[in-house]
Amino acid sequence: MKDEFRIIAITSPQHIPGEAMKINEILCNNEADLVHIRKPLWTEDQTIELLQQISPEFYNRIKLHDHFSLLQWFPLLGIHLNSRNSIVPKNVVLSVSCSFHNIDQLVKADQYDYVTLSPIFDSISKSDYRSAFSLSELAPYLNGKRVIALGGVTPDKFEQLKNAGFAGAAMLGYFWN
């Protein structure tokens, strides 16, 4: 990951009509640097169908949250570890990122290409998912780490996040709601 402020789009867990076209648009228009495919209830076949509808030129900008075995058929950027899939499969040498939900986990941030930390602000897509941090308390823990803010993030908050020391922002609700 470059040192510039990165923007990551995360798919809705639900099926969205025209989703592959929207992902192609987001990447083509550089609205986001990367897209994370996060479909925890989807089958491998459903994920394959979505990936086949995305332009192959964008595969190097896509990470999977589930069905890591698909990397053998799709030349994607890599994987994102989470509570459902917390172990890097054997032979994965691509980009690996991880979800964090508390400050204590940040000591492990350097083990990954980047980590997401959430919820930073009150969530847009999950009404009961409230901010767990204050930006001022986080700033000392972010120094020099590749931490991406997640949860309630919208473009109008980018400057606050940069000033706090975040390396980027990930958005779900902003892109899909």
Secondary structure, 3 states (H helix, E strand, C coil): CCCCCEEEEECCCCCCCCHHHHHHHHHHCCCCCEEEECCCCCCHHHHHHHHHHCCHHHHHHEEECCCHHHHHCCCCCEEEECCCCCCCCCCCCCEEEEEECCHHHHHHHHHCCEEEECCCCCCCCCCCCCCCCCHHHHHHHHCCCCEEEECCCCHHHHHHHHHHCCCEEEECHHHHC
